[in-house]
Amino acid sequence: REAAGFNWREVEPQIFGALLEGTLGHDKQWELGAHYTHAAEMQKLVEPTIVRPWRERIENLTSHREAERAQADLMRYVVLDPACGSGNFLYLAYRELRRIERRLHEREAVLRRAAGLSEAARLNVFFPLQNIRGIEIDTFAVALARVTLWMGHRLAVEELHLEERTLPLADLSGVVNGDALREQWPVADAIIGNPPYHGSQNLRKVLGDERVRWLSQRFGSVQDLVVYWFRRAAEQMEPGARAGLVGTNSISQGRARASSLNYMVEQGGVITDAISRQKWPGEAVVNVSIVNCVHKPTRPPDRFELDGREVVGISTRLQESLLAVEEYETLEANLGRSFQGPIPAGNFYLSLEEGSELRAHSDADYTQVVRPYLIGDDITEEPAQASRRFVIDFAFRTLEEAERWPAAMALVRERVKPERDRNRDRGFREQWWRFGRPRGEMRRALAPLGRYIAGNAQGKRFLFAWQSPEVCPSNLTNVFAFGDDYAMGVLTAAPHQAWAHAEKSTLEERPRYTPTSCFETYPWPAPTPAYRDRIADLAARLVSERQTITVREGIGLTDLYNAIDDGAWRPVAELHRRLDEAVLDAYGWPHQLRDAPLELKARLAERHAEVLGGERPYSPFEA
């Protein structure tokens, strides 16, 4: 009775989201994955999924008959939130649809007058609240959702000055209590919402063995809980229907991507708008992705927006792309050629002074185990792309063999062994004098070579430089087991750069070249001997020219290429252009592709599919 005395016109219905969180309590809220969604975040779904398509249709109406059809379609238009919580998404969708209805009436009147038709008495027919549907597992949340919508109905009538009755209260039996993953969903024109999320490692604890077993049987795998809402939406949607859902950013990665966004696209969905990654503004400590798609559109969408900017297309990785789904298997011929550098897992490092002093000892040849140590910054910052410290590397030698270099072993005993003795990994403890990950396969691949190619593992640019066999690469470099200038040319040229930047991973927002995705999947060209020689010659000239400049000017490759971007060092830029064109010629592709990385990536993806399917012979490293 006291609550009824308040002025409820001053209350925003979204407040019930916070009320629900408070009522559930932390533990129950975490169990349900129920998190309040701010209006600004909801708008990122409602705007492209509901508002923009309707607005475009209304503003493009050309006849009164089209307006009448639009009105009939609007009256049948159904919105569903299959994890509706307290109904905030549904409230916002309803409010926007009432505003759309008002605009449609205005356009209808204009078109009526333009057609010379008489003014018709306005029919007492309004967009029905019953068209707003929801499914929610918590009974209290269902009650709140209905109250939220009833309030939204009243507020819409007041905002738009409508002669529409709000009593008796509309039948909202379409907002139901149930498990959305088991319930039959009503047919809907738009599916929106922020479904619950729990990592696969937490599911048994949260849901119990029986339900996890059912999820595995029903969907074929155990994934982050939110993945299953994307799958259900894809199974549910009719041609032309739209969906806008929030998910953890895992939906664009690995197995979760295959089970969610890939599945949606494979069923006929087209991603039109997305936020690839953002921190959730509420209490939940999580990064999310926001995805909007249309199912089996009658004509391909002509507008895509990713992270607030217009793009030519969006892949299921939530990246700009001309390809909807990008999944690439390893090409067998590429194996055994590219590696991450060894991981020391201990303080094996020496300064230049310490290393030089140790290598000068006369009781053994310390150059065999005290090696120049190369990190990614040496490639990008040091003028000669040379190492700036040393490392003690006993490779796969036994302890008895390693003792032949006593001064080096004494340092390892002092600096490495105490930490290794506490390591949980038995191998690390028992073989404390060796690197944690010595990379035996890499060492075997490099053994016959007089030089090898090293590249920085992370950075805005992926750069490559020659190294002598005595240089030990770090885990912050990638190693390419090639000694020929042709290989340097292909790695440096635009096609491989386009592929690598598209296939890169990220480490704390920094681009990372990963050999398994960037190199092992890359379809190399199959050039004639003449093209191979031309590429090799240009690569050798390019490397020589740029190193001459960096050493003379005392700058690193990063500074050099930043200056080239600004218009400096035109001879180096010209050599890059000629190298790019030579590699494109080896593929048989036009030179314009060097400035069109998305189209170039699409061509490479087609070549990858041909090689993988056996349609094209592939022996890329045979001269």
ZAMARGU-4260 file (C-alpha; in steps of 0.2 Angstrom, whole numbers, plus 5000, padded with zeros to 4 digits):
<rodrens>
0) 5000/5000/5000 | 5014/5012/5004 | 5023/5008/4988 | 5007/5012/4978 | 5008/5030/4985
5) 5024/5033/4976 | 5025/5043/4959 | 5030/5028/4948 | 5032/5040/4933 | 5048/5045/4940
10) 5055/5027/4940 | 5065/5019/4926 | 5060/5001/4924 | 5078/4996/4921 | 5080/4998/4940
15) 5072/4981/4942 | 5088/4974/4935 | 5098/4980/4950 | 5083/4975/4962 | 5085/4957/4955
20) 5104/4956/4958 | 5101/4962/4976 | 5087/4950/4979 | 5097/4935/4972 | 5112/4938/4982
25) 5130/4936/4976 | 5130/4917/4976 | 5114/4914/4967 | 5118/4928/4955 | 5134/4919/4951
30) 5126/4902/4949 | 5113/4909/4937 | 5125/4920/4928 | 5112/4934/4930 | 5121/4951/4928
35) 5112/4968/4926 | 5115/4976/4908 | 5117/4995/4907 | 5105/5003/4894 | 5120/5009/4884
40) 5125/4991/4881 | 5108/4985/4878 | 5106/4998/4864 | 5121/4990/4855 | 5110/4975/4852
45) 5093/4983/4850 | 5098/4997/4838 | 5106/4985/4824 | 5094/4971/4828 | 5077/4980/4829
50) 5078/4999/4827 | 5089/5001/4812 | 5081/4988/4800 | 5064/4995/4804 | 5070/5013/4802
55) 5077/5010/4785 | 5061/5001/4780 | 5050/5015/4785 | 5061/5029/4778 | 5062/5020/4761
60) 5043/5018/4759 | 5037/5024/4743 | 5019/5021/4743 | 5004/5020/4754 | 5002/5002/4750
65) 5019/4998/4756 | 5016/5008/4772 | 5000/4997/4775 | 5010/4981/4773 | 5023/4988/4785
70) 5010/4991/4798 | 5003/4974/4796 | 5021/4966/4798 | 5024/4977/4814 | 5008/4971/4822
75) 5015/4953/4820 | 5032/4957/4825 | 5039/4946/4839 | 5054/4950/4850 | 5061/4936/4861
80) 5074/4937/4875 | 5078/4918/4880 | 5087/4923/4896 | 5076/4939/4900 | 5080/4941/4919
85) 5070/4956/4925 | 5065/4961/4907 | 5077/4975/4904 | 5081/4970/4886 | 5062/4967/4883
90) 5058/4984/4890 | 5070/4993/4879 | 5064/4984/4864 | 5046/4988/4867 | 5050/5006/4870
95) 5059/5007/4853 | 5045/4998/4844 | 5032/5010/4851 | 5043/5024/4844 | 5045/5015/4828
100) 5026/5013/4827 | 5024/5032/4829 | 5036/5036/4815 | 5027/5023/4804 | 5010/5031/4807
105) 5018/5048/4802 | 5025/5041/4786 | 5009/5032/4782 | 4999/5049/4784 | 5012/5058/4772
110) 5010/5044/4759 | 4991/5044/4761 | 4990/5062/4757 | 5003/5060/4742 | 4991/5047/4735
115) 4976/5059/4736 | 4968/5047/4749 | 4956/5054/4762 | 4961/5056/4780 | 4956/5040/4788
120) 4950/5038/4806 | 4964/5031/4816 | 4960/5013/4821 | 4961/5009/4839 | 4975/4996/4836
125) 4992/4997/4844 | 5007/4987/4844 | 5003/4973/4856 | 5013/4970/4872 | 5010/4952/4870
130) 5022/4952/4856 | 5036/4954/4868 | 5041/4936/4874 | 5054/4930/4887 | 5061/4914/4895
135) 5069/4915/4912 | 5074/4901/4924 | 5071/4911/4940 | 5053/4913/4945 | 5055/4930/4954
140) 5064/4937/4939 | 5049/4932/4928 | 5038/4942/4940 | 5049/4957/4939 | 5050/4956/4920
145) 5031/4956/4919 | 5030/4972/4930 | 5044/4980/4920 | 5034/4977/4904 | 5018/4983/4911
150) 5027/4999/4917 | 5035/5001/4900 | 5017/5000/4892 | 5011/5014/4903 | 5027/5025/4900
155) 5025/5022/4881 | 5007/5028/4882 | 5012/5044/4891 | 5027/5048/4881 | 5018/5046/4864
160) 5002/5054/4870 | 4992/5039/4865 | 4973/5036/4868 | 4977/5018/4873 | 4971/5009/4888
165) 4984/5000/4900 | 4971/4992/4911 | 4967/4979/4913 | 4985/4973/4912 | 4990/4965/4896
170) 4992/4946/4896 | 5011/4942/4898 | 5010/4924/4899 | 5022/4924/4885 | 5035/4928/4898
175) 5038/4911/4905 | 5047/4902/4918 | 5058/4889/4912 | 5075/4882/4906 | 5078/4890/4889
180) 5090/4876/4884 | 5076/4863/4886 | 5061/4874/4882 | 5053/4876/4865 | 5056/4894/4860
185) 5042/4904/4852 | 5045/4909/4834 | 5052/4927/4834 | 5057/4940/4822 | 5071/4946/4834
190) 5081/4937/4847 | 5090/4948/4859 | 5098/4946/4876 | 5113/4944/4888 | 5113/4925/4891
195) 5122/4917/4907 | 5140/4913/4905 | 5150/4900/4915 | 5167/4893/4909 | 5166/4874/4904
200) 5178/4871/4919 | 5164/4878/4931 | 5149/4869/4923 | 5149/4853/4934 | 5150/4863/4950
205) 5136/4875/4945 | 5124/4864/4935 | 5128/4847/4942 | 5133/4831/4933 | 5116/4827/4926
210) 5113/4843/4917 | 5131/4844/4910 | 5129/4826/4903 | 5113/4832/4895 | 5121/4847/4887
215) 5135/4836/4880 | 5122/4824/4873 | 5111/4838/4866 | 5125/4849/4859 | 5139/4837/4856
220) 5151/4846/4868 | 5154/4855/4884 | 5157/4873/4882 | 5155/4890/4890 | 5137/4890/4894
225) 5133/4906/4884 | 5138/4896/4868 | 5122/4886/4869 | 5111/4901/4867 | 5120/4905/4851
230) 5117/4888/4845 | 5098/4888/4850 | 5096/4905/4841 | 5103/4898/4825 | 5092/4883/4826
235) 5077/4893/4830 | 5078/4908/4817 | 5067/4909/4802 | 5074/4917/4786 | 5075/4936/4788
240) 5075/4935/4807 | 5088/4944/4817 | 5098/4941/4833 | 5108/4952/4845 | 5117/4943/4859
245) 5130/4946/4872 | 5143/4933/4875 | 5160/4931/4883 | 5174/4935/4871 | 5178/4917/4870
250) 5164/4915/4857 | 5176/4921/4844 | 5190/4910/4849 | 5194/4891/4846 | 5182/4878/4851
255) 5169/4890/4857 | 5169/4899/4840 | 5166/4883/4831 | 5151/4879/4842 | 5143/4896/4842
260) 5147/4909/4829 | 5153/4897/4816 | 5137/4886/4819 | 5126/4902/4816 | 5135/4906/4800
265) 5135/4888/4794 | 5116/4888/4797 | 5114/4904/4786 | 5118/4918/4797 | 5127/4934/4792
270) 5136/4944/4806 | 5131/4962/4802 | 5137/4972/4818 | 5149/4967/4832 | 5159/4973/4846
275) 5174/4961/4846 | 5179/4964/4864 | 5175/4976/4878 | 5176/4975/4897 | 5159/4973/4904
280) 5154/4989/4913 | 5144/4980/4927 | 5151/4970/4942 | 5155/4955/4932 | 5174/4954/4929
285) 5173/4948/4911 | 5177/4954/4893 | 5162/4952/4882 | 5158/4952/4863 | 5142/4959/4856
290) 5136/4951/4840 | 5121/4955/4829 | 5116/4944/4814 | 5103/4941/4801 | 5097/4924/4796
295) 5097/4919/4778 | 5093/4937/4772 | 5084/4938/4755 | 5098/4949/4749 | 5116/4951/4756
300) 5118/4965/4768 | 5127/4980/4761 | 5132/4988/4778 | 5143/4980/4791 | 5150/4989/4807
305) 5163/4982/4818 | 5169/4991/4834 | 5161/5007/4829 | 5168/5008/4811 | 5161/5003/4795
310) 5169/4988/4787 | 5167/4977/4771 | 5162/4961/4781 | 5164/4953/4798 | 5171/4935/4800
315) 5166/4924/4815 | 5183/4929/4823 | 5175/4946/4824 | 5188/4953/4813 | 5185/4963/4796
320) 5186/4950/4782 | 5178/4946/4766 | 5177/4928/4772 | 5163/4923/4784 | 5172/4908/4792
325) 5190/4907/4793 | 5197/4890/4799 | 5213/4884/4792 | 5222/4867/4794 | 5240/4864/4794
330) 5248/4861/4778 | 5259/4845/4780 | 5273/4852/4769 | 5275/4867/4780 | 5279/4856/4796
335) 5296/4856/4804 | 5301/4873/4797 | 5295/4886/4810 | 5297/4886/4828 | 5296/4896/4844
340) 5313/4899/4852 | 5318/4889/4867 | 5312/4893/4884 | 5326/4894/4897 | 5315/4893/4913
345) 5328/4900/4924 | 5342/4913/4925 | 5354/4907/4912 | 5357/4924/4906 | 5373/4934/4905
350) 5377/4952/4901 | 5389/4956/4887 | 5403/4958/4899 | 5400/4942/4908 | 5398/4932/4893
355) 5413/4939/4884 | 5424/4936/4900 | 5417/4918/4901 | 5421/4914/4883 | 5439/4920/4885
360) 5442/4906/4898 | 5456/4894/4892 | 5451/4879/4902 | 5437/4874/4889 | 5430/4881/4873
365) 5416/4891/4881 | 5409/4897/4864 | 5400/4880/4863 | 5389/4884/4878 | 5390/4903/4880
370) 5380/4909/4865 | 5374/4926/4860 | 5355/4927/4865 | 5343/4935/4854 | 5326/4942/4859
375) 5312/4950/4848 | 5318/4968/4853 | 5335/4964/4846 | 5328/4962/4829 | 5317/4977/4830
380) 5328/4989/4840 | 5347/4985/4838 | 5354/4992/4822 | 5363/4976/4817 | 5348/4965/4822
385) 5361/4957/4834 | 5360/4950/4851 | 5364/4961/4866 | 5368/4948/4879 | 5373/4930/4881
390) 5365/4914/4888 | 5372/4898/4895 | 5365/4884/4884 | 5370/4866/4888 | 5357/4860/4875
395) 5354/4841/4878 | 5370/4837/4886 | 5371/4826/4901 | 5376/4833/4918 | 5393/4824/4916
400) 5396/4832/4899 | 5390/4849/4905 | 5403/4849/4919 | 5417/4850/4905 | 5413/4869/4906
405) 5416/4872/4925 | 5414/4891/4925 | 5398/4890/4916 | 5391/4876/4927 | 5396/4885/4943
410) 5385/4900/4937 | 5370/4888/4933 | 5372/4880/4950 | 5372/4897/4959 | 5358/4905/4948
415) 5347/4892/4941 | 5347/4876/4952 | 5339/4884/4968 | 5324/4889/4959 | 5323/4873/4949
420) 5324/4863/4965 | 5307/4871/4970 | 5299/4868/4953 | 5284/4856/4953 | 5289/4849/4936
425) 5299/4834/4939 | 5309/4836/4923 | 5313/4854/4927 | 5320/4848/4944 | 5330/4833/4939
430) 5337/4842/4923 | 5341/4859/4931 | 5356/4863/4920 | 5346/4862/4904 | 5333/4874/4897
435) 5315/4871/4902 | 5310/4869/4884 | 5326/4866/4874 | 5317/4863/4857 | 5326/4848/4850
440) 5316/4848/4834 | 5322/4866/4831 | 5340/4862/4834 | 5339/4847/4822 | 5332/4858/4808
445) 5345/4872/4810 | 5360/4860/4812 | 5364/4859/4793 | 5361/4877/4790 | 5375/4891/4788
450) 5362/4904/4794 | 5344/4905/4799 | 5330/4917/4799 | 5323/4924/4815 | 5308/4935/4818
455) 5301/4945/4832 | 5287/4935/4840 | 5276/4950/4845 | 5274/4968/4839 | 5265/4979/4827
460) 5276/4974/4813 | 5283/4956/4810 | 5301/4958/4805 | 5314/4945/4799 | 5333/4945/4800
465) 5347/4933/4797 | 5356/4925/4811 | 5372/4915/4813 | 5371/4897/4819 | 5379/4902/4836
470) 5365/4914/4840 | 5353/4906/4852 | 5335/4912/4849 | 5323/4916/4864 | 5305/4912/4866
475) 5301/4930/4861 | 5308/4926/4844 | 5302/4914/4830 | 5314/4903/4821 | 5313/4898/4802
480) 5324/4884/4796 | 5329/4892/4780 | 5346/4898/4774 | 5341/4904/4757 | 5336/4922/4751
485) 5321/4916/4742 | 5313/4911/4759 | 5317/4927/4767 | 5309/4936/4752 | 5293/4926/4754
490) 5292/4929/4772 | 5295/4948/4771 | 5283/4951/4756 | 5265/4957/4757 | 5256/4940/4754
495) 5264/4932/4770 | 5262/4948/4780 | 5244/4949/4776 | 5241/4931/4781 | 5252/4933/4797
500) 5242/4948/4803 | 5226/4940/4799 | 5231/4924/4808 | 5240/4931/4823 | 5235/4929/4841
505) 5236/4942/4854 | 5246/4943/4871 | 5239/4957/4882 | 5233/4966/4866 | 5249/4964/4857
510) 5249/4956/4840 | 5259/4939/4841 | 5266/4929/4827 | 5262/4911/4831 | 5271/4898/4820
515) 5256/4885/4821 | 5243/4898/4814 | 5254/4910/4804 | 5267/4899/4796 | 5261/4881/4796
520) 5244/4886/4787 | 5252/4898/4775 | 5251/4892/4756 | 5268/4896/4748 | 5269/4900/4730
525) 5276/4888/4717 | 5287/4899/4707 | 5297/4895/4691 | 5316/4895/4694 | 5317/4912/4686
530) 5304/4919/4698 | 5313/4911/4713 | 5329/4919/4708 | 5321/4936/4706 | 5313/4935/4723
535) 5330/4929/4731 | 5339/4944/4723 | 5327/4957/4728 | 5327/4950/4746 | 5346/4950/4747
540) 5347/4968/4741 | 5333/4973/4753 | 5341/4966/4768 | 5358/4973/4764 | 5351/4990/4760
545) 5341/4992/4776 | 5355/4986/4787 | 5367/4998/4779 | 5355/5012/4784 | 5351/5006/4802
550) 5370/5003/4806 | 5375/5020/4798 | 5361/5029/4807 | 5361/5020/4823 | 5343/5015/4822
555) 5333/4999/4823 | 5321/4992/4810 | 5306/4999/4819 | 5312/5017/4818 | 5317/5014/4800
560) 5300/5007/4795 | 5291/5021/4804 | 5302/5034/4794 | 5297/5024/4778 | 5279/5026/4782
565) 5282/5045/4783 | 5290/5045/4766 | 5308/5043/4770 | 5321/5030/4763 | 5312/5028/4746
570) 5325/5016/4740 | 5320/5003/4753 | 5301/5006/4750 | 5305/5004/4731 | 5313/4987/4735
575) 5299/4982/4745 | 5287/4986/4731 | 5297/4976/4719 | 5298/4961/4731 | 5279/4961/4734
580) 5276/4962/4715 | 5288/4948/4712 | 5280/4936/4725 | 5263/4941/4718 | 5269/4936/4700
585) 5275/4919/4708 | 5257/4917/4713 | 5250/4923/4696 | 5240/4937/4704 | 5239/4956/4700
590) 5250/4968/4708 | 5236/4978/4715 | 5233/4965/4728 | 5248/4972/4738 | 5237/4986/4744
595) 5222/4976/4747 | 5226/4964/4761 | 5208/4958/4764 | 5206/4953/4745 | 5224/4946/4746
600) 5219/4935/4761 | 5204/4929/4752 | 5215/4923/4738 | 5227/4915/4749 | 5212/4906/4758
605) 5206/4899/4741 | 5224/4893/4738 | 5225/4885/4755 | 5209/4876/4751 | 5215/4870/4734
610) 5231/4863/4742 | 5222/4855/4757 | 5210/4847/4745 | 5223/4840/4734 | 5218/4851/4719
615) 5235/4859/4718 | 5252/4851/4719 | 5261/4858/4734 | 5280/4856/4736 | 5284/4873/4741
620) 5302/4871/4747 | 5309/4861/4732 | 5320/4872/4721
</rodrens>
